[in-house]
């Protein structure tokens, strides 16, 4: 149930343009939800917290 999620702008998003990724943590299962702020009613991705942590961790190793 994503309607009760509190969304926040990702720190990886820019303040200069319309491209924005928003993230929310589900209080029910600690899952991480991701959406495009330009289409708040559009598709959303959901990840287990451990998978999200692995993804974010891999970003720090990118050139």
LOSEPA-931205 format. One line per field, with one value per residue: residue in one letter; x, y, z of N, C-alpha, C in turn. Coordinates in steps of 0.2 Angstrom, whole numbers, always signed. Example, Ala and Ser with C-alpha at 12.3 -4.5 7.8 and 13.67 -1.06 7.14 Angstrom:
rest	A  S
n.x	+66  +64
n.y	-28  -11
n.z	+39  +35
ca.x	+62  +68
ca.y	-22  -5
ca.z	+39  +36
c.x	+66  +64
c.y	-16  +0
c.z	+39  +39
//
This chain:
rest	X  X  X  X  X  X  X  X  X  X  X  X  X  X  X  X  X  X  X  X  X  X  X  X  X  X  X  X  X  X  X  X  X  X  X  X  X  X  X  X  X  X  X  X  X  X  X  X  X  X  X  X  X  X  X  X  X  X  X  X  X  X  X
n.x	+4  +5  +0  +1  +14  +28  +35  +52  +64  +77  +94  +102  +96  +95  +94  +92  +84  +70  +71  +69  +70  +61  +60  +54  +52  +44  +34  +28  +36  +49  +53  +60  +54  +52  +50  +46  +46  +39  +28  +19  +8  +11  +21  +29  +44  +48  +59  +67  +75  +88  +92  +91  +101  +112  +112  +114  +126  +134  +134  +144  +155  +156  +164
n.y	-6  +9  +22  +28  +32  +42  +53  +58  +69  +62  +62  +61  +68  +82  +100  +109  +106  +97  +84  +72  +61  +52  +45  +33  +26  +11  +10  -2  -13  -9  -8  +0  +12  +19  +33  +43  +60  +68  +61  +57  +48  +37  +23  +14  +8  -5  -11  -23  -18  -23  -25  -12  -6  -13  -9  +6  +6  +1  +11  +20  +15  +17  +25
n.z	+0  -6  -4  +8  +10  +13  +3  -2  -10  -19  -14  -25  -35  -46  -42  -52  -63  -71  -69  -57  -44  -33  -16  -5  +11  +17  +30  +34  +30  +29  +16  +1  -10  -26  -37  -51  -50  -59  -64  -53  -51  -59  -64  -51  -42  -32  -18  -8  +7  +9  -4  -10  -3  -7  -21  -19  -13  -24  -32  -27  -32  -45  -59
ca.x	+0  +10  -4  +3  +21  +30  +40  +57  +68  +83  +100  +106  +93  +97  +89  +92  +79  +64  +72  +69  +68  +58  +61  +50  +53  +38  +34  +26  +40  +55  +55  +61  +50  +56  +46  +48  +41  +35  +22  +18  +3  +14  +24  +34  +48  +49  +65  +69  +80  +95  +93  +92  +108  +117  +112  +117  +133  +137  +135  +150  +161  +156  +169
ca.y	+0  +15  +28  +31  +33  +49  +53  +63  +69  +59  +67  +61  +72  +89  +105  +113  +104  +94  +77  +71  +54  +52  +39  +33  +20  +9  +8  -9  -18  -6  -8  +6  +13  +24  +35  +49  +65  +71  +57  +54  +42  +32  +17  +14  +2  -7  -15  -24  -14  -25  -24  -5  -4  -15  -4  +12  +4  +0  +18  +23  +12  +19  +30
ca.z	+0  -6  -3  +15  +10  +14  -2  -2  -16  -18  -14  -31  -40  -47  -41  -58  -68  -69  -67  -50  -42  -26  -13  +1  +15  +19  +38  +35  +29  +28  +9  -2  -15  -30  -42  -55  -48  -65  -65  -46  -51  -63  -61  -45  -41  -24  -17  -1  +10  +7  -12  -11  +0  -12  -26  -18  -12  -30  -35  -25  -35  -52  -61
c.x	+4  +6  -2  +10  +23  +36  +45  +61  +75  +89  +104  +102  +95  +92  +88  +87  +73  +65  +73  +66  +66  +58  +56  +51  +46  +38  +32  +31  +48  +58  +56  +57  +53  +50  +49  +43  +37  +29  +21  +13  +6  +17  +29  +38  +48  +55  +65  +75  +87  +97  +95  +99  +113  +118  +115  +124  +137  +138  +141  +156  +161  +161  +165
c.y	+6  +22  +32  +33  +41  +50  +59  +63  +66  +64  +66  +65  +79  +94  +110  +112  +100  +86  +76  +64  +55  +45  +39  +26  +17  +7  +1  -14  -16  -7  -1  +7  +19  +26  +41  +54  +69  +67  +53  +48  +37  +27  +18  +8  +1  -12  -17  -20  -16  -24  -17  -3  -7  -11  +2  +11  +4  +6  +21  +20  +13  +25  +37
c.z	+0  -5  +3  +15  +10  +9  -1  -8  -14  -18  -21  -37  -40  -45  -47  -63  -66  -68  -60  -48  -35  -23  -7  +5  +18  +26  +39  +35  +28  +20  +6  -9  -19  -35  -45  -53  -53  -66  -58  -46  -56  -60  -55  -45  -33  -24  -10  +1  +8  +0  -13  -8  -4  -18  -25  -16  -19  -34  -33  -28  -43  -53  -62
//
